Amino acid sequence: MGNYFFPFRSQEREDGTYDPSPFTLLVGTSKKTDYVPQQYETRYSGKKPILVVCTDEGHMAMSNGKKFNTGNHPIEMLVPMLHFRDAGFNFDIATANGGKVVLEMWAFPESDKNVTSFHESVKSMMENPKKLSDIKSIDEYSAIFIPGGHGCMINLPTNADLGRLLHEAHEKNFPTVTLCHGPATLLSTKEGGKKQFAYSGYETMCFTDKTDAFTPSVGYLPGYMPWKAQESLEKEEMKVVNTTETGATTQDRELITGDGPGAAHNLGVLAAPILVKHATGNE
């Protein structure tokens, strides 16, 4: 019998990896997004793109050894980018190894024409991204955006090149935007223990450990997380200001964050004019 008869069980694929359960796909994904175009009194007219840092890893081993089919959450990536595009920005995309961007395609909003059209427009860039180690400085960029999805927790939190770029961003008060599990990538600033964590004392939002611990019971994840994003950030003296996921966002200095996929639209609305103001004043 297939998983149709087990709606709360993660769905095993032919390759032995797991997608979320039918129940969580039904209640936890949407074919459309909350994206609504905004009117900007001032748009960015410069040439510096936003650096979008994505994952090129799609299989996350849970604590029980089962591998979750993950990547970047498509709504968390594409909806904020739509807002940034509307505000006048273009993009460079980079991954840890220069491999193509992996998306959680089971969460793709296939009936949202704005998202599907934009996805097509950046697809070639996603399939041929830059390698983080080839980016020597953030000076050629206007901001850093790191979308969430569990996949961003696989190889970005330990990537020394990302840590180097984030340290530079921190030192220069350079806008850095992320959401959901994306704040876990800020741990890269430790650079394997060689440097101090850059964001101690900052407030952030992220997908909570409490919710991650609940999701295996309904088959969203095929097992418990191998490590905890919120706990790891709090150990570095970040203050996680949300206790659940409501679509909320916050800003602390150069860091702009959202609590989950439901925050994608709100994060874009919040961040876009901030990015325009910073980029225009530092062209």
C-alpha positions as protocol buffer text, in pm:
chain_id: "A"
residue {
  index: 1
  type: MET
  ca { x: 0 y: 0 z: 0 }
}
residue {
  index: 2
  type: GLY
  ca { x: 118 y: 350 z: -79 }
}
residue {
  index: 3
  type: ASN
  ca { x: 133 y: 645 z: 154 }
}
residue {
  index: 4
  type: TYR
  ca { x: -213 y: 749 z: 36 }
}
residue {
  index: 5
  type: PHE
  ca { x: -339 y: 528 z: 317 }
}
residue {
  index: 6
  type: PHE
  ca { x: -95 y: 681 z: 566 }
}
residue {
  index: 7
  type: PRO
  ca { x: -153 y: 1057 z: 533 }
}
residue {
  index: 8
  type: PHE
  ca { x: 63 y: 1144 z: 836 }
}
residue {
  index: 9
  type: ARG
  ca { x: 368 y: 948 z: 721 }
}
residue {
  index: 10
  type: SER
  ca { x: 655 y: 1097 z: 523 }
}
residue {
  index: 11
  type: GLN
  ca { x: 651 y: 972 z: 165 }
}
residue {
  index: 12
  type: GLU
  ca { x: 946 y: 754 z: 67 }
}
residue {
  index: 13
  type: ARG
  ca { x: 1069 y: 800 z: -288 }
}
residue {
  index: 14
  type: GLU
  ca { x: 1224 y: 538 z: -512 }
}
residue {
  index: 15
  type: ASP
  ca { x: 1573 y: 657 z: -421 }
}
residue {
  index: 16
  type: GLY
  ca { x: 1505 y: 602 z: -49 }
}
residue {
  index: 17
  type: THR
  ca { x: 1471 y: 970 z: 40 }
}
residue {
  index: 18
  type: TYR
  ca { x: 1158 y: 1129 z: 186 }
}
residue {
  index: 19
  type: ASP
  ca { x: 909 y: 1401 z: 92 }
}
residue {
  index: 20
  type: PRO
  ca { x: 659 y: 1546 z: 341 }
}
residue {
  index: 21
  type: SER
  ca { x: 343 y: 1352 z: 417 }
}
residue {
  index: 22
  type: PRO
  ca { x: 23 y: 1401 z: 214 }
}
residue {
  index: 23
  type: PHE
  ca { x: -133 y: 1573 z: 515 }
}
residue {
  index: 24
  type: THR
  ca { x: 142 y: 1832 z: 553 }
}
residue {
  index: 25
  type: LEU
  ca { x: 153 y: 1896 z: 179 }
}
residue {
  index: 26
  type: LEU
  ca { x: -222 y: 1962 z: 196 }
}
residue {
  index: 27
  type: VAL
  ca { x: -216 y: 2199 z: 492 }
}
residue {
  index: 28
  type: GLY
  ca { x: 140 y: 2332 z: 476 }
}
residue {
  index: 29
  type: THR
  ca { x: 185 y: 2425 z: 110 }
}
residue {
  index: 30
  type: SER
  ca { x: -6 y: 2651 z: -126 }
}
residue {
  index: 31
  type: LYS
  ca { x: -40 y: 2677 z: -503 }
}
residue {
  index: 32
  type: LYS
  ca { x: -43 y: 3056 z: -475 }
}
residue {
  index: 33
  type: THR
  ca { x: 145 y: 3309 z: -261 }
}
residue {
  index: 34
  type: ASP
  ca { x: 63 y: 3632 z: -76 }
}
residue {
  index: 35
  type: TYR
  ca { x: 272 y: 3837 z: -320 }
}
residue {
  index: 36
  type: VAL
  ca { x: 117 y: 4173 z: -408 }
}
residue {
  index: 37
  type: PRO
  ca { x: 326 y: 4425 z: -607 }
}
residue {
  index: 38
  type: GLN
  ca { x: 412 y: 4741 z: -416 }
}
residue {
  index: 39
  type: GLN
  ca { x: 444 y: 5096 z: -540 }
}
residue {
  index: 40
  type: TYR
  ca { x: 785 y: 5247 z: -467 }
}
residue {
  index: 41
  type: GLU
  ca { x: 834 y: 5623 z: -466 }
}
residue {
  index: 42
  type: THR
  ca { x: 1204 y: 5560 z: -512 }
}
residue {
  index: 43
  type: ARG
  ca { x: 1346 y: 5264 z: -704 }
}
residue {
  index: 44
  type: TYR
  ca { x: 1708 y: 5156 z: -728 }
}
residue {
  index: 45
  type: SER
  ca { x: 1863 y: 5270 z: -1055 }
}
residue {
  index: 46
  type: GLY
  ca { x: 2219 y: 5155 z: -996 }
}
residue {
  index: 47
  type: LYS
  ca { x: 2406 y: 4854 z: -1128 }
}
residue {
  index: 48
  type: LYS
  ca { x: 2500 y: 4661 z: -813 }
}
residue {
  index: 49
  type: PRO
  ca { x: 2301 y: 4335 z: -784 }
}
residue {
  index: 50
  type: ILE
  ca { x: 2177 y: 4166 z: -470 }
}
residue {
  index: 51
  type: LEU
  ca { x: 2385 y: 3860 z: -382 }
}
residue {
  index: 52
  type: VAL
  ca { x: 2143 y: 3570 z: -329 }
}
residue {
  index: 53
  type: VAL
  ca { x: 2312 y: 3287 z: -138 }
}
residue {
  index: 54
  type: CYS
  ca { x: 2140 y: 2953 z: -196 }
}
residue {
  index: 55
  type: THR
  ca { x: 2194 y: 2587 z: -120 }
}
residue {
  index: 56
  type: ASP
  ca { x: 2323 y: 2333 z: -368 }
}
residue {
  index: 57
  type: GLU
  ca { x: 2249 y: 2045 z: -130 }
}
residue {
  index: 58
  type: GLY
  ca { x: 1908 y: 1878 z: -128 }
}
residue {
  index: 59
  type: HIS
  ca { x: 1929 y: 1580 z: 108 }
}
residue {
  index: 60
  type: MET
  ca { x: 1933 y: 1644 z: 482 }
}
residue {
  index: 61
  type: ALA
  ca { x: 1999 y: 1342 z: 704 }
}
residue {
  index: 62
  type: MET
  ca { x: 1771 y: 1340 z: 1006 }
}
residue {
  index: 63
  type: SER
  ca { x: 1882 y: 1210 z: 1347 }
}
residue {
  index: 64
  type: ASN
  ca { x: 1741 y: 865 z: 1254 }
}
residue {
  index: 65
  type: GLY
  ca { x: 1941 y: 857 z: 931 }
}
residue {
  index: 66
  type: LYS
  ca { x: 1647 y: 911 z: 697 }
}
residue {
  index: 67
  type: LYS
  ca { x: 1714 y: 1171 z: 430 }
}
residue {
  index: 68
  type: PHE
  ca { x: 1470 y: 1457 z: 380 }
}
residue {
  index: 69
  type: ASN
  ca { x: 1424 y: 1599 z: 30 }
}
residue {
  index: 70
  type: THR
  ca { x: 1487 y: 1965 z: 91 }
}
residue {
  index: 71
  type: GLY
  ca { x: 1664 y: 2265 z: -55 }
}
residue {
  index: 72
  type: ASN
  ca { x: 1559 y: 2628 z: -52 }
}
residue {
  index: 73
  type: HIS
  ca { x: 1189 y: 2684 z: 0 }
}
residue {
  index: 74
  type: PRO
  ca { x: 1068 y: 2832 z: -333 }
}
residue {
  index: 75
  type: ILE
  ca { x: 833 y: 3086 z: -177 }
}
residue {
  index: 76
  type: GLU
  ca { x: 1097 y: 3202 z: 70 }
}
residue {
  index: 77
  type: MET
  ca { x: 1338 y: 3254 z: -217 }
}
residue {
  index: 78
  type: LEU
  ca { x: 1125 y: 3386 z: -500 }
}
residue {
  index: 79
  type: VAL
  ca { x: 869 y: 3610 z: -329 }
}
residue {
  index: 80
  type: PRO
  ca { x: 1124 y: 3841 z: -160 }
}
residue {
  index: 81
  type: MET
  ca { x: 1318 y: 3847 z: -486 }
}
residue {
  index: 82
  type: LEU
  ca { x: 1003 y: 3959 z: -668 }
}
residue {
  index: 83
  type: HIS
  ca { x: 977 y: 4255 z: -432 }
}
residue {
  index: 84
  type: PHE
  ca { x: 1346 y: 4337 z: -478 }
}
residue {
  index: 85
  type: ARG
  ca { x: 1302 y: 4320 z: -857 }
}
residue {
  index: 86
  type: ASP
  ca { x: 1002 y: 4552 z: -833 }
}
residue {
  index: 87
  type: ALA
  ca { x: 1222 y: 4796 z: -639 }
}
residue {
  index: 88
  type: GLY
  ca { x: 1475 y: 4803 z: -925 }
}
residue {
  index: 89
  type: PHE
  ca { x: 1731 y: 4537 z: -829 }
}
residue {
  index: 90
  type: ASN
  ca { x: 1881 y: 4254 z: -1026 }
}
residue {
  index: 91
  type: PHE
  ca { x: 2065 y: 3953 z: -887 }
}
residue {
  index: 92
  type: ASP
  ca { x: 2370 y: 3732 z: -868 }
}
residue {
  index: 93
  type: ILE
  ca { x: 2316 y: 3383 z: -726 }
}
residue {
  index: 94
  type: ALA
  ca { x: 2588 y: 3186 z: -548 }
}
residue {
  index: 95
  type: THR
  ca { x: 2612 y: 2847 z: -377 }
}
residue {
  index: 96
  type: ALA
  ca { x: 2875 y: 2682 z: -160 }
}
residue {
  index: 97
  type: ASN
  ca { x: 3017 y: 2458 z: -432 }
}
residue {
  index: 98
  type: GLY
  ca { x: 2895 y: 2634 z: -745 }
}
residue {
  index: 99
  type: GLY
  ca { x: 2637 y: 2359 z: -795 }
}
residue {
  index: 100
  type: LYS
  ca { x: 2289 y: 2440 z: -918 }
}
residue {
  index: 101
  type: VAL
  ca { x: 2035 y: 2570 z: -669 }
}
residue {
  index: 102
  type: VAL
  ca { x: 1814 y: 2301 z: -516 }
}
residue {
  index: 103
  type: LEU
  ca { x: 1451 y: 2393 z: -445 }
}
residue {
  index: 104
  type: GLU
  ca { x: 1188 y: 2213 z: -241 }
}
residue {
  index: 105
  type: MET
  ca { x: 979 y: 2160 z: -554 }
}
residue {
  index: 106
  type: TRP
  ca { x: 705 y: 1987 z: -354 }
}
residue {
  index: 107
  type: ALA
  ca { x: 637 y: 2336 z: -212 }
}
residue {
  index: 108
  type: PHE
  ca { x: 642 y: 2519 z: -546 }
}
residue {
  index: 109
  type: PRO
  ca { x: 335 y: 2748 z: -592 }
}
residue {
  index: 110
  type: GLU
  ca { x: 258 y: 2623 z: -941 }
}
residue {
  index: 111
  type: SER
  ca { x: -59 y: 2830 z: -986 }
}
residue {
  index: 112
  type: ASP
  ca { x: 105 y: 3162 z: -899 }
}
residue {
  index: 113
  type: LYS
  ca { x: 183 y: 3322 z: -1236 }
}
residue {
  index: 114
  type: ASN
  ca { x: 403 y: 3591 z: -1082 }
}
residue {
  index: 115
  type: VAL
  ca { x: 624 y: 3332 z: -919 }
}
residue {
  index: 116
  type: THR
  ca { x: 634 y: 3086 z: -1209 }
}
residue {
  index: 117
  type: SER
  ca { x: 720 y: 3362 z: -1456 }
}
residue {
  index: 118
  type: PHE
  ca { x: 992 y: 3504 z: -1233 }
}
residue {
  index: 119
  type: HIS
  ca { x: 1131 y: 3156 z: -1170 }
}
residue {
  index: 120
  type: GLU
  ca { x: 1169 y: 3107 z: -1544 }
}
residue {
  index: 121
  type: SER
  ca { x: 1352 y: 3439 z: -1572 }
}
residue {
  index: 122
  type: VAL
  ca { x: 1617 y: 3340 z: -1313 }
}
residue {
  index: 123
  type: LYS
  ca { x: 1628 y: 2967 z: -1388 }
}
residue {
  index: 124
  type: SER
  ca { x: 1945 y: 2987 z: -1597 }
}
residue {
  index: 125
  type: MET
  ca { x: 2119 y: 3177 z: -1317 }
}
residue {
  index: 126
  type: MET
  ca { x: 2001 y: 2917 z: -1065 }
}
residue {
  index: 127
  type: GLU
  ca { x: 2142 y: 2637 z: -1278 }
}
residue {
  index: 128
  type: ASN
  ca { x: 2476 y: 2814 z: -1324 }
}
residue {
  index: 129
  type: PRO
  ca { x: 2545 y: 3000 z: -999 }
}
residue {
  index: 130
  type: LYS
  ca { x: 2868 y: 3149 z: -883 }
}
residue {
  index: 131
  type: LYS
  ca { x: 3081 y: 2972 z: -623 }
}
residue {
  index: 132
  type: LEU
  ca { x: 3104 y: 3155 z: -290 }
}
residue {
  index: 133
  type: SER
  ca { x: 3482 y: 3124 z: -281 }
}
residue {
  index: 134
  type: ASP
  ca { x: 3504 y: 3317 z: -610 }
}
residue {
  index: 135
  type: ILE
  ca { x: 3337 y: 3623 z: -454 }
}
residue {
  index: 136
  type: LYS
  ca { x: 3616 y: 3827 z: -302 }
}
residue {
  index: 137
  type: SER
  ca { x: 3418 y: 4117 z: -157 }
}
residue {
  index: 138
  type: ILE
  ca { x: 3065 y: 4245 z: -110 }
}
residue {
  index: 139
  type: ASP
  ca { x: 3162 y: 4583 z: -253 }
}
residue {
  index: 140
  type: GLU
  ca { x: 3020 y: 4490 z: -594 }
}
residue {
  index: 141
  type: TYR
  ca { x: 2679 y: 4415 z: -438 }
}
residue {
  index: 142
  type: SER
  ca { x: 2392 y: 4611 z: -288 }
}
residue {
  index: 143
  type: ALA
  ca { x: 2275 y: 4356 z: -27 }
}
residue {
  index: 144
  type: ILE
  ca { x: 2289 y: 3989 z: 74 }
}
residue {
  index: 145
  type: PHE
  ca { x: 1977 y: 3773 z: 70 }
}
residue {
  index: 146
  type: ILE
  ca { x: 1978 y: 3418 z: 210 }
}
residue {
  index: 147
  type: PRO
  ca { x: 1649 y: 3230 z: 161 }
}
residue {
  index: 148
  type: GLY
  ca { x: 1543 y: 2957 z: 399 }
}
residue {
  index: 149
  type: GLY
  ca { x: 1430 y: 2599 z: 362 }
}
residue {
  index: 150
  type: HIS
  ca { x: 1593 y: 2321 z: 563 }
}
residue {
  index: 151
  type: GLY
  ca { x: 1850 y: 2280 z: 287 }
}
residue {
  index: 152
  type: CYS
  ca { x: 2029 y: 2598 z: 384 }
}
residue {
  index: 153
  type: MET
  ca { x: 2132 y: 2423 z: 707 }
}
residue {
  index: 154
  type: ILE
  ca { x: 2333 y: 2153 z: 530 }
}
residue {
  index: 155
  type: ASN
  ca { x: 2653 y: 2318 z: 409 }
}
residue {
  index: 156
  type: LEU
  ca { x: 2612 y: 2695 z: 448 }
}
residue {
  index: 157
  type: PRO
  ca { x: 2642 y: 2730 z: 829 }
}
residue {
  index: 158
  type: THR
  ca { x: 2996 y: 2589 z: 811 }
}
residue {
  index: 159
  type: ASN
  ca { x: 3102 y: 2760 z: 488 }
}
residue {
  index: 160
  type: ALA
  ca { x: 3405 y: 2978 z: 559 }
}
residue {
  index: 161
  type: ASP
  ca { x: 3359 y: 3186 z: 244 }
}
residue {
  index: 162
  type: LEU
  ca { x: 3005 y: 3278 z: 343 }
}
residue {
  index: 163
  type: GLY
  ca { x: 3137 y: 3359 z: 691 }
}
residue {
  index: 164
  type: ARG
  ca { x: 3399 y: 3587 z: 540 }
}
residue {
  index: 165
  type: LEU
  ca { x: 3138 y: 3775 z: 334 }
}
residue {
  index: 166
  type: LEU
  ca { x: 2900 y: 3806 z: 630 }
}
residue {
  index: 167
  type: HIS
  ca { x: 3178 y: 3941 z: 852 }
}
residue {
  index: 168
  type: GLU
  ca { x: 3247 y: 4203 z: 588 }
}
residue {
  index: 169
  type: ALA
  ca { x: 2874 y: 4281 z: 566 }
}
residue {
  index: 170
  type: HIS
  ca { x: 2853 y: 4313 z: 944 }
}
residue {
  index: 171
  type: GLU
  ca { x: 3153 y: 4544 z: 963 }
}
residue {
  index: 172
  type: LYS
  ca { x: 3014 y: 4767 z: 685 }
}
residue {
  index: 173
  type: ASN
  ca { x: 2654 y: 4775 z: 815 }
}
residue {
  index: 174
  type: PHE
  ca { x: 2554 y: 4611 z: 487 }
}
residue {
  index: 175
  type: PRO
  ca { x: 2190 y: 4498 z: 453 }
}
residue {
  index: 176
  type: THR
  ca { x: 2153 y: 4124 z: 513 }
}
residue {
  index: 177
  type: VAL
  ca { x: 1812 y: 3963 z: 465 }
}
residue {
  index: 178
  type: THR
  ca { x: 1711 y: 3610 z: 563 }
}
residue {
  index: 179
  type: LEU
  ca { x: 1416 y: 3410 z: 694 }
}
residue {
  index: 180
  type: CYS
  ca { x: 1292 y: 3080 z: 838 }
}
residue {
  index: 181
  type: HIS
  ca { x: 1594 y: 2846 z: 871 }
}
residue {
  index: 182
  type: GLY
  ca { x: 1812 y: 3099 z: 688 }
}
residue {
  index: 183
  type: PRO
  ca { x: 1942 y: 3264 z: 1007 }
}
residue {
  index: 184
  type: ALA
  ca { x: 2125 y: 2937 z: 1081 }
}
residue {
  index: 185
  type: THR
  ca { x: 2366 y: 3034 z: 802 }
}
residue {
  index: 186
  type: LEU
  ca { x: 2485 y: 3326 z: 1015 }
}
residue {
  index: 187
  type: LEU
  ca { x: 2675 y: 3063 z: 1215 }
}
residue {
  index: 188
  type: SER
  ca { x: 2921 y: 3057 z: 925 }
}
residue {
  index: 189
  type: THR
  ca { x: 3076 y: 3372 z: 1073 }
}
residue {
  index: 190
  type: LYS
  ca { x: 3242 y: 3149 z: 1332 }
}
residue {
  index: 191
  type: GLU
  ca { x: 3450 y: 3007 z: 1045 }
}
residue {
  index: 192
  type: GLY
  ca { x: 3506 y: 2679 z: 1222 }
}
residue {
  index: 193
  type: GLY
  ca { x: 3587 y: 2845 z: 1555 }
}
residue {
  index: 194
  type: LYS
  ca { x: 3852 y: 3071 z: 1408 }
}
residue {
  index: 195
  type: LYS
  ca { x: 3645 y: 3386 z: 1456 }
}
residue {
  index: 196
  type: GLN
  ca { x: 3384 y: 3528 z: 1687 }
}
residue {
  index: 197
  type: PHE
  ca { x: 3020 y: 3499 z: 1589 }
}
residue {
  index: 198
  type: ALA
  ca { x: 2932 y: 3829 z: 1423 }
}
residue {
  index: 199
  type: TYR
  ca { x: 2575 y: 3870 z: 1547 }
}
residue {
  index: 200
  type: SER
  ca { x: 2594 y: 3823 z: 1924 }
}
residue {
  index: 201
  type: GLY
  ca { x: 2337 y: 4050 z: 2088 }
}
residue {
  index: 202
  type: TYR
  ca { x: 2127 y: 4084 z: 1773 }
}
residue {
  index: 203
  type: GLU
  ca { x: 1757 y: 4013 z: 1760 }
}
residue {
  index: 204
  type: THR
  ca { x: 1636 y: 3776 z: 1493 }
}
residue {
  index: 205
  type: MET
  ca { x: 1339 y: 3572 z: 1386 }
}
residue {
  index: 206
  type: CYS
  ca { x: 1368 y: 3214 z: 1267 }
}
residue {
  index: 207
  type: PHE
  ca { x: 1174 y: 2891 z: 1233 }
}
residue {
  index: 208
  type: THR
  ca { x: 1146 y: 2769 z: 1591 }
}
residue {
  index: 209
  type: ASP
  ca { x: 1293 y: 2448 z: 1731 }
}
residue {
  index: 210
  type: LYS
  ca { x: 952 y: 2382 z: 1887 }
}
residue {
  index: 211
  type: THR
  ca { x: 787 y: 2361 z: 1545 }
}
residue {
  index: 212
  type: ASP
  ca { x: 1071 y: 2155 z: 1399 }
}
residue {
  index: 213
  type: ALA
  ca { x: 1030 y: 1908 z: 1688 }
}
residue {
  index: 214
  type: PHE
  ca { x: 656 y: 1880 z: 1621 }
}
residue {
  index: 215
  type: THR
  ca { x: 667 y: 1822 z: 1247 }
}
residue {
  index: 216
  type: PRO
  ca { x: 785 y: 1457 z: 1249 }
}
residue {
  index: 217
  type: SER
  ca { x: 462 y: 1364 z: 1429 }
}
residue {
  index: 218
  type: VAL
  ca { x: 265 y: 1465 z: 1119 }
}
residue {
  index: 219
  type: GLY
  ca { x: 523 y: 1346 z: 868 }
}
residue {
  index: 220
  type: TYR
  ca { x: 657 y: 1678 z: 747 }
}
residue {
  index: 221
  type: LEU
  ca { x: 1005 y: 1562 z: 841 }
}
residue {
  index: 222
  type: PRO
  ca { x: 1092 y: 1189 z: 836 }
}
residue {
  index: 223
  type: GLY
  ca { x: 1269 y: 1220 z: 1171 }
}
residue {
  index: 224
  type: TYR
  ca { x: 1395 y: 1466 z: 1426 }
}
residue {
  index: 225
  type: MET
  ca { x: 1640 y: 1737 z: 1323 }
}
residue {
  index: 226
  type: PRO
  ca { x: 2012 y: 1652 z: 1337 }
}
residue {
  index: 227
  type: TRP
  ca { x: 2077 y: 1988 z: 1505 }
}
residue {
  index: 228
  type: LYS
  ca { x: 1868 y: 2283 z: 1617 }
}
residue {
  index: 229
  type: ALA
  ca { x: 1884 y: 2621 z: 1447 }
}
residue {
  index: 230
  type: GLN
  ca { x: 1724 y: 2830 z: 1721 }
}
residue {
  index: 231
  type: GLU
  ca { x: 1921 y: 2667 z: 2002 }
}
residue {
  index: 232
  type: SER
  ca { x: 2247 y: 2711 z: 1812 }
}
residue {
  index: 233
  type: LEU
  ca { x: 2181 y: 3081 z: 1752 }
}
residue {
  index: 234
  type: GLU
  ca { x: 2080 y: 3140 z: 2114 }
}
residue {
  index: 235
  type: LYS
  ca { x: 2402 y: 2973 z: 2232 }
}
residue {
  index: 236
  type: GLU
  ca { x: 2583 y: 3246 z: 2038 }
}
residue {
  index: 237
  type: GLU
  ca { x: 2379 y: 3508 z: 2230 }
}
residue {
  index: 238
  type: MET
  ca { x: 2136 y: 3597 z: 1954 }
}
residue {
  index: 239
  type: LYS
  ca { x: 1786 y: 3673 z: 2078 }
}
residue {
  index: 240
  type: VAL
  ca { x: 1516 y: 3486 z: 1885 }
}
residue {
  index: 241
  type: VAL
  ca { x: 1213 y: 3711 z: 1932 }
}
residue {
  index: 242
  type: ASN
  ca { x: 940 y: 3487 z: 1792 }
}
residue {
  index: 243
  type: THR
  ca { x: 791 y: 3185 z: 1972 }
}
residue {
  index: 244
  type: THR
  ca { x: 602 y: 3049 z: 1672 }
}
residue {
  index: 245
  type: GLU
  ca { x: 553 y: 3126 z: 1302 }
}
residue {
  index: 246
  type: THR
  ca { x: 298 y: 3393 z: 1215 }
}
residue {
  index: 247
  type: GLY
  ca { x: 453 y: 3564 z: 912 }
}
residue {
  index: 248
  type: ALA
  ca { x: 626 y: 3823 z: 1129 }
}
residue {
  index: 249
  type: THR
  ca { x: 944 y: 4015 z: 1045 }
}
residue {
  index: 250
  type: THR
  ca { x: 1195 y: 4228 z: 1232 }
}
residue {
  index: 251
  type: GLN
  ca { x: 1501 y: 4443 z: 1177 }
}
residue {
  index: 252
  type: ASP
  ca { x: 1803 y: 4483 z: 1403 }
}
residue {
  index: 253
  type: ARG
  ca { x: 2066 y: 4711 z: 1254 }
}
residue {
  index: 254
  type: GLU
  ca { x: 2167 y: 4567 z: 914 }
}
residue {
  index: 255
  type: LEU
  ca { x: 1995 y: 4232 z: 976 }
}
residue {
  index: 256
  type: ILE
  ca { x: 1639 y: 4190 z: 845 }
}
residue {
  index: 257
  type: THR
  ca { x: 1466 y: 3859 z: 923 }
}
residue {
  index: 258
  type: GLY
  ca { x: 1136 y: 3672 z: 900 }
}
residue {
  index: 259
  type: ASP
  ca { x: 997 y: 3377 z: 1093 }
}
residue {
  index: 260
  type: GLY
  ca { x: 896 y: 3130 z: 821 }
}
residue {
  index: 261
  type: PRO
  ca { x: 760 y: 3085 z: 469 }
}
residue {
  index: 262
  type: GLY
  ca { x: 453 y: 3286 z: 563 }
}
residue {
  index: 263
  type: ALA
  ca { x: 682 y: 3586 z: 615 }
}
residue {
  index: 264
  type: ALA
  ca { x: 814 y: 3588 z: 257 }
}
residue {
  index: 265
  type: HIS
  ca { x: 583 y: 3862 z: 131 }
}
residue {
  index: 266
  type: ASN
  ca { x: 610 y: 4069 z: 448 }
}
residue {
  index: 267
  type: LEU
  ca { x: 988 y: 4042 z: 445 }
}
residue {
  index: 268
  type: GLY
  ca { x: 1007 y: 4165 z: 87 }
}
residue {
  index: 269
  type: VAL
  ca { x: 779 y: 4458 z: 166 }
}
residue {
  index: 270
  type: LEU
  ca { x: 988 y: 4552 z: 471 }
}
residue {
  index: 271
  type: ALA
  ca { x: 1330 y: 4502 z: 318 }
}
residue {
  index: 272
  type: ALA
  ca { x: 1294 y: 4645 z: -34 }
}
residue {
  index: 273
  type: PRO
  ca { x: 1282 y: 5016 z: 57 }
}
residue {
  index: 274
  type: ILE
  ca { x: 1558 y: 4968 z: 316 }
}
residue {
  index: 275
  type: LEU
  ca { x: 1777 y: 4813 z: 47 }
}
residue {
  index: 276
  type: VAL
  ca { x: 1694 y: 5093 z: -198 }
}
residue {
  index: 277
  type: LYS
  ca { x: 1788 y: 5361 z: 55 }
}
residue {
  index: 278
  type: HIS
  ca { x: 2117 y: 5192 z: 146 }
}
residue {
  index: 279
  type: ALA
  ca { x: 2218 y: 5110 z: -211 }
}
residue {
  index: 280
  type: THR
  ca { x: 2133 y: 5457 z: -342 }
}
residue {
  index: 281
  type: GLY
  ca { x: 2335 y: 5621 z: -67 }
}
residue {
  index: 282
  type: ASN
  ca { x: 2637 y: 5394 z: -123 }
}
residue {
  index: 283
  type: GLU
  ca { x: 2654 y: 5371 z: -501 }
}
